[in-house]
Amino acid sequence: MKKLLISFFALLSINAFGNAQDIANTFNASSTPAELVESGWAGNDGGKGYKILQVVVKDTKQVAELHINKSGKIIAAFDSAQTVKLNSDFDYKMIATQEDWTEMGTGESGPMYHMTFGGLSFEGPMGEAMSNMGPFASFLINIGKNI
């Protein structure tokens, strides 16, 4: 079930780009984790203790996987997909081209623009994502800047 997104993550090979740990460090130091706790997003994890967010650079093998716990913080960051089958009731997969991720990093246009015109797509709980547009916008900027 592939849907257009709102907001969360993209990545990379260590040689040409940043890495998942850079994204995690920037994210964890921001106000976004607290916003995700306050909205209830971080707690919706299906009982496994964390949500999975995969960020994919379309038409490449570049993928980052982030695990976000109930505190809203990234507790594990991988420069590859660790989970083969995501649970679309709780977890997310965001997909965009390198160019689109870089453009999202400028923050000039928000998640809805990128979902409609900018090539950002995602898999995951659409309603939950739509109710968290502010944190998603911050996250997209973080990813785009750390690619």
Contacts in CASP RR format, 6 or more apart in sequence:
PFRMAT RR
TARGET T0000
AUTHOR 0000-0000-0000
METHOD contacts of the structure
MODEL  1
MKKLLISFFALLSINAFGNAQDIANTFNASSTPAELVESGWAGNDGGKGY
KILQVVVKDTKQVAELHINKSGKIIAAFDSAQTVKLNSDFDYKMIATQED
WTEMGTGESGPMYHMTFGGLSFEGPMGEAMSNMGPFASFLINIGKNI
1 88 0 8 1.000
1 123 0 8 1.000
1 124 0 8 1.000
2 121 0 8 1.000
2 122 0 8 1.000
2 123 0 8 1.000
3 121 0 8 1.000
3 122 0 8 1.000
3 123 0 8 1.000
3 124 0 8 1.000
3 126 0 8 1.000
4 115 0 8 1.000
4 116 0 8 1.000
4 120 0 8 1.000
4 121 0 8 1.000
4 122 0 8 1.000
5 92 0 8 1.000
5 94 0 8 1.000
5 111 0 8 1.000
5 114 0 8 1.000
5 115 0 8 1.000
5 120 0 8 1.000
5 121 0 8 1.000
5 122 0 8 1.000
5 129 0 8 1.000
5 136 0 8 1.000
6 111 0 8 1.000
6 112 0 8 1.000
6 115 0 8 1.000
6 122 0 8 1.000
6 129 0 8 1.000
6 130 0 8 1.000
6 132 0 8 1.000
6 133 0 8 1.000
6 136 0 8 1.000
7 111 0 8 1.000
7 129 0 8 1.000
7 132 0 8 1.000
7 133 0 8 1.000
7 134 0 8 1.000
7 135 0 8 1.000
7 136 0 8 1.000
7 137 0 8 1.000
7 138 0 8 1.000
7 139 0 8 1.000
7 140 0 8 1.000
8 53 0 8 1.000
8 55 0 8 1.000
8 92 0 8 1.000
8 94 0 8 1.000
8 122 0 8 1.000
8 129 0 8 1.000
8 136 0 8 1.000
8 139 0 8 1.000
8 140 0 8 1.000
8 143 0 8 1.000
9 23 0 8 1.000
9 53 0 8 1.000
9 54 0 8 1.000
9 55 0 8 1.000
9 64 0 8 1.000
9 66 0 8 1.000
9 92 0 8 1.000
9 94 0 8 1.000
9 139 0 8 1.000
9 140 0 8 1.000
9 143 0 8 1.000
10 55 0 8 1.000
10 56 0 8 1.000
10 57 0 8 1.000
10 64 0 8 1.000
10 94 0 8 1.000
10 96 0 8 1.000
10 101 0 8 1.000
10 104 0 8 1.000
10 143 0 8 1.000
10 144 0 8 1.000
10 147 0 8 1.000
11 17 0 8 1.000
11 18 0 8 1.000
11 19 0 8 1.000
11 20 0 8 1.000
11 23 0 8 1.000
11 55 0 8 1.000
11 56 0 8 1.000
11 57 0 8 1.000
11 62 0 8 1.000
11 63 0 8 1.000
11 64 0 8 1.000
11 79 0 8 1.000
11 143 0 8 1.000
11 146 0 8 1.000
11 147 0 8 1.000
12 18 0 8 1.000
12 19 0 8 1.000
12 20 0 8 1.000
12 57 0 8 1.000
12 62 0 8 1.000
12 64 0 8 1.000
12 79 0 8 1.000
12 147 0 8 1.000
13 61 0 8 1.000
13 62 0 8 1.000
13 79 0 8 1.000
14 79 0 8 1.000
17 62 0 8 1.000
17 146 0 8 1.000
17 147 0 8 1.000
18 146 0 8 1.000
18 147 0 8 1.000
19 64 0 8 1.000
19 77 0 8 1.000
19 79 0 8 1.000
20 64 0 8 1.000
20 65 0 8 1.000
20 66 0 8 1.000
20 77 0 8 1.000
20 78 0 8 1.000
20 79 0 8 1.000
21 77 0 8 1.000
22 146 0 8 1.000
23 55 0 8 1.000
23 64 0 8 1.000
23 66 0 8 1.000
23 74 0 8 1.000
23 77 0 8 1.000
23 142 0 8 1.000
23 143 0 8 1.000
23 146 0 8 1.000
24 66 0 8 1.000
24 74 0 8 1.000
24 77 0 8 1.000
26 142 0 8 1.000
26 145 0 8 1.000
26 146 0 8 1.000
27 33 0 8 1.000
27 66 0 8 1.000
27 73 0 8 1.000
27 74 0 8 1.000
27 139 0 8 1.000
27 142 0 8 1.000
28 73 0 8 1.000
28 74 0 8 1.000
30 138 0 8 1.000
30 142 0 8 1.000
31 138 0 8 1.000
32 72 0 8 1.000
32 135 0 8 1.000
32 138 0 8 1.000
32 139 0 8 1.000
32 142 0 8 1.000
33 42 0 8 1.000
33 68 0 8 1.000
33 71 0 8 1.000
33 72 0 8 1.000
33 73 0 8 1.000
34 72 0 8 1.000
35 132 0 8 1.000
35 134 0 8 1.000
35 135 0 8 1.000
35 138 0 8 1.000
36 42 0 8 1.000
36 68 0 8 1.000
36 72 0 8 1.000
36 132 0 8 1.000
36 135 0 8 1.000
37 43 0 8 1.000
37 70 0 8 1.000
37 71 0 8 1.000
37 72 0 8 1.000
39 131 0 8 1.000
39 132 0 8 1.000
39 135 0 8 1.000
41 51 0 8 1.000
41 128 0 8 1.000
41 131 0 8 1.000
41 132 0 8 1.000
41 135 0 8 1.000
42 51 0 8 1.000
42 68 0 8 1.000
42 69 0 8 1.000
42 70 0 8 1.000
42 71 0 8 1.000
42 72 0 8 1.000
43 51 0 8 1.000
43 70 0 8 1.000
44 51 0 8 1.000
44 90 0 8 1.000
44 125 0 8 1.000
44 128 0 8 1.000
45 51 0 8 1.000
45 69 0 8 1.000
45 70 0 8 1.000
45 90 0 8 1.000
46 87 0 8 1.000
46 89 0 8 1.000
46 90 0 8 1.000
48 90 0 8 1.000
49 69 0 8 1.000
49 70 0 8 1.000
50 67 0 8 1.000
50 68 0 8 1.000
50 69 0 8 1.000
50 70 0 8 1.000
50 75 0 8 1.000
50 76 0 8 1.000
51 67 0 8 1.000
51 68 0 8 1.000
51 90 0 8 1.000
51 91 0 8 1.000
51 92 0 8 1.000
52 65 0 8 1.000
52 66 0 8 1.000
52 67 0 8 1.000
52 83 0 8 1.000
52 86 0 8 1.000
52 87 0 8 1.000
52 90 0 8 1.000
52 91 0 8 1.000
52 92 0 8 1.000
53 65 0 8 1.000
53 66 0 8 1.000
53 67 0 8 1.000
53 68 0 8 1.000
53 91 0 8 1.000
53 92 0 8 1.000
53 93 0 8 1.000
53 94 0 8 1.000
54 63 0 8 1.000
54 64 0 8 1.000
54 65 0 8 1.000
54 66 0 8 1.000
54 81 0 8 1.000
54 83 0 8 1.000
54 86 0 8 1.000
54 91 0 8 1.000
54 92 0 8 1.000
54 93 0 8 1.000
54 94 0 8 1.000
55 63 0 8 1.000
55 64 0 8 1.000
55 65 0 8 1.000
55 66 0 8 1.000
55 94 0 8 1.000
55 143 0 8 1.000
56 62 0 8 1.000
56 63 0 8 1.000
56 93 0 8 1.000
56 94 0 8 1.000
56 95 0 8 1.000
56 96 0 8 1.000
57 63 0 8 1.000
57 96 0 8 1.000
57 97 0 8 1.000
57 98 0 8 1.000
57 101 0 8 1.000
57 147 0 8 1.000
58 95 0 8 1.000
58 96 0 8 1.000
58 97 0 8 1.000
58 98 0 8 1.000
58 100 0 8 1.000
59 97 0 8 1.000
60 98 0 8 1.000
62 98 0 8 1.000
63 79 0 8 1.000
63 80 0 8 1.000
63 81 0 8 1.000
64 77 0 8 1.000
64 78 0 8 1.000
64 79 0 8 1.000
64 80 0 8 1.000
65 76 0 8 1.000
65 77 0 8 1.000
65 78 0 8 1.000
65 80 0 8 1.000
65 81 0 8 1.000
65 82 0 8 1.000
65 83 0 8 1.000
66 74 0 8 1.000
66 76 0 8 1.000
66 77 0 8 1.000
66 78 0 8 1.000
67 74 0 8 1.000
67 75 0 8 1.000
67 76 0 8 1.000
67 77 0 8 1.000
68 74 0 8 1.000
68 75 0 8 1.000
69 75 0 8 1.000
83 91 0 8 1.000
86 92 0 8 1.000
86 93 0 8 1.000
86 123 0 8 1.000
86 124 0 8 1.000
88 123 0 8 1.000
88 124 0 8 1.000
88 125 0 8 1.000
89 124 0 8 1.000
89 125 0 8 1.000
90 124 0 8 1.000
90 125 0 8 1.000
91 124 0 8 1.000
92 122 0 8 1.000
92 123 0 8 1.000
92 124 0 8 1.000
92 125 0 8 1.000
92 129 0 8 1.000
93 122 0 8 1.000
93 123 0 8 1.000
93 124 0 8 1.000
94 120 0 8 1.000
94 121 0 8 1.000
94 122 0 8 1.000
95 120 0 8 1.000
95 121 0 8 1.000
95 122 0 8 1.000
96 104 0 8 1.000
96 114 0 8 1.000
96 118 0 8 1.000
96 119 0 8 1.000
96 120 0 8 1.000
96 121 0 8 1.000
97 119 0 8 1.000
98 147 0 8 1.000
100 114 0 8 1.000
100 118 0 8 1.000
100 119 0 8 1.000
100 120 0 8 1.000
101 143 0 8 1.000
101 144 0 8 1.000
101 147 0 8 1.000
102 144 0 8 1.000
102 147 0 8 1.000
103 109 0 8 1.000
103 114 0 8 1.000
103 118 0 8 1.000
104 110 0 8 1.000
104 114 0 8 1.000
104 120 0 8 1.000
104 140 0 8 1.000
104 141 0 8 1.000
104 143 0 8 1.000
104 144 0 8 1.000
105 140 0 8 1.000
105 141 0 8 1.000
105 142 0 8 1.000
105 143 0 8 1.000
105 144 0 8 1.000
105 145 0 8 1.000
106 141 0 8 1.000
107 137 0 8 1.000
107 140 0 8 1.000
107 141 0 8 1.000
110 137 0 8 1.000
110 140 0 8 1.000
111 120 0 8 1.000
111 133 0 8 1.000
111 136 0 8 1.000
111 137 0 8 1.000
111 140 0 8 1.000
112 133 0 8 1.000
114 120 0 8 1.000
114 140 0 8 1.000
115 121 0 8 1.000
115 122 0 8 1.000
120 140 0 8 1.000
122 129 0 8 1.000
129 136 0 8 1.000
END
